[in-house]
Amino acid sequence: MKYGTLSTNSNHIEGWTISTDEIERSMQGHYIQSAEEIKPCGCGIKQSLKHVVYPALKQCRFSNIRVDADVQDGQFQEVKRIILSRERFLEKKFSLLPYVKDFGPNTIIELYSTSTSFLKQSQKAKEEFLTFINRKSELIQEINQYQREKSLENIAFGKGHTIIAGGDIVMLDFIKTKKNALFSTISNNDTIVTADSLIKTTCMPSVFTALNNSLNDLYVHGVCDKLKIFPCYAVNSQSKERIEELISDFIQFHKERGVEIEDLHKEDRLINQSMNIIGATSIGETDRQPISLSNLTPGDKVIVTKPLGDLAFLALYRSKYFTSDKLNQADYQKRLNVLQTMTTSNYLISKIIKKYRPKKNESFNRSKHINVVTDISGPGLQVLEEAAQLSKVNLRIKNINFKYQESLRNYRRNYTTSTNGALVISAHSKVIENVHKELESIGLKEVWELGEILEKSDNPK
């Protein structure tokens, strides 16, 4: 085995946890050389949902309901990728119809990369994204008019993902499924620039964290079978071989633990050579009913699978690294512990979620099934606010558990974010008790109770 773990037991979380010595070794030679190279770590590189993405979607009459992963009835058949400059996408003569006619997709997964940060150029970021969404709306209308004329089903623009990666690129993955009432295909794209601002994209913790993060939104639905990844990355030509080697390592790491991940398409993975991105479109199948954020139910309990604040601590460490504050060995070890957490897969949790979800042809039973699961990586606990609004319920937060309390000393817009982060699980108290025990049985010792779902409300709070 190339990467040493804390245990050889693949049914225990330690069998999936790479040792901090291995993480430290893997970062050697892959540190940034100056402060000018610093990029936000993990999901901190995403465009602002609250200030940029949601307002544009609302203005264009798109649904601004959070979609963690695209859900399509039926089984996966194939995927085709196109990569466009922003300028090409916005051209009035450009059309997606030739691709649709040629391939016949059921859904389109989207990555939007921009060089304009909301924090630095707020108005420009808003205007550019609104322009992009307006053009996207026109392209969708053209596609669906054609579909209606041919008596075909509308094509969904499924999961959309934004990243501020220093380049203006639109990547579209066309996904085709075949009808099967007993299965759903779940698809998701997620990317980052780096796991930690002090290390490069071409580093094991960055690649493993990014690919795990993309799969995380499938694990939310209990998808743990027929997993596939279609990696996407942006690096210079000298780094391409290194990235491909790390992707192969990731797949082999899973294979050694009895999990097959199909690596789709060796072409169309390098999307740009003048910026840095690493991630994937992940695809899987499930015979369980997909999770919906609108199903929070009064009386249910809410637990979280691990403490929060990974990115907050990495930001604190970075600020101390580049200032006169002294870093000690304890700080360094905590940083390694955070990276260890971010590189550890939530695959074993997905198997438990699957066990507690009803099959597609089965009725939901509150006394035996999990109600809601969500990944709180990118938005942190903000996603619970959205879930409460969709469910029209009040939510009482009793406790917030941070990995390291000193993380709160460093200013951040959101202290609760992570990458490949914790999963939030909501269900009846008896189900939660059983799920909690099963999570502990696979080695998760820091599961904690966040709160409970209160009464129905038209104005949730």
Buried (B, 14 or more C-beta within 10 A) or exposed (E): EEBEBBEEBBBBBBBBBBBBEBBBEBBEEBEBEEEEEBBBBBBBBBBBBEBBBBBBBEEBEBEBEBBBBBBBBBBBEBBBBBBBEBEEBBEEEEBBEEBBEEBBBBBBBBBBBBBBBBEEEBEEBBBBBBEBBEBBBBBBEBBBEBBEEEEEEEBBBBBBBBBBBBBBBBBBBBBBBEEBEEBBBBBBBBBBBBBBBBBBBBBBBBBBBBBBBBBBBBBBBBBBBBBBBBBBBBBBEEBBEBBBEBBEBBBBBBEBBEBEBEBBBEEBBBBBBEBBBBBBBBBBBBBBBBBBBBBBBEEBBBBBBBBBBBBBBBBBBBBBBEEEEEEEEEBBEBBBBBBBBBBBBBBBBBBBBBBBBBEBEEEEEBEBBBBBBBBBBBBBBBBBEBBBBBBBBBBEEEEBBBBBEBBBEBEBEBBBBBBBBBBBBBBBEEBBEBBBEBBEEBBBEBBBBBBBBBEEBEEBE
